[in-house]
Amino acid sequence: MSFITRGFSGRSRERDDRLPPGQTLVHDFPVLSAGPTPEIDTAEWEFTIRTESGVHRWNWDEFMSLKIDEVDTDIHCVTHWSKLGTRWRGVSLDTLFEDVETQLDYVMAHSYGGYTTNVPLDELLDGKAWVAFEFDGEPLDPEHGGPARLLVPHLYFWKSAKWVRGLEMMDQDEPGFWEQNGYHLHGDPWKEERYW
Amino acid sequence: MQHVDGNAIAGPLAEFFAFDVTTSVARCSGCGAMAELARAMVYTSPAGSVLRCASCDQVLATLVESDDRAWIGFSGVSAIEVRRG
């Protein structure tokens, strides 16, 4: 007969293997911003992809007529919180890039309010990224990036630009706002790519 | 998101500057406004602090801190006045 029960040695004390190193599970949804929350009316909203050959544009109605994905994913903030099983609706970057031709390999995401963040194009395609407009069954709240934000859940959440308004193709990887100011150019939570 | 004034950044910056930088006048490279950094708008979050010009909202400076390092950026400041003596 063992005196050591599962309560002391079993799974309940083990770390959840969905949590990257250095992360703590939260159940709320902390708000992090680098400035005031922009108020963007969907009637004025526009999303663009700018390439070497021109600009592709979608207004809100055109955007809503695209194929919409349901996304169930974990998210990881560089400030050490992770949230598991978050539910989103949005348009896949694969859908947005269907008719976009470019030889350029890098992307700068631009947001209303001036925020920028950089991501290599191959990290946005093949089911890895969305422009999301719903969280947990509700329209995305402005303080969480509504009406629409980038969702790149395999990278730290500063890459999931709130209030996204467009993607600009670049021929080399240039740092965005936080990446210029101390944060990692890439931001893989499983490698703890937090800072320079 | 709410902001506070630049005095909020005086403590964290005191660790890195030999004087209280928030009493220095800085020139915004966006609109040219000159004001003490204490008058700037500061947005603080666990990711870092962002100082914005009270006149035009442009980012003046950033402070990012990890356990063993800090990054202080003055991307939107063209010059800071430092008083001698």
Interface residues (C-beta under 8 A of the other chain):
Chain A: P30 V31 L32 S33 A34 G35 P36 T37 C77 V78 T79 H80 G114 E143 W158 F177 W178 Q180 N181 G182 Y183 R194 Y195 W196
Chain B: M1 H3 Y43 S45 P46 A47 G48 V50 R52 D57 V59 T62 V64 S66 R69 A70 W71 G73 S75
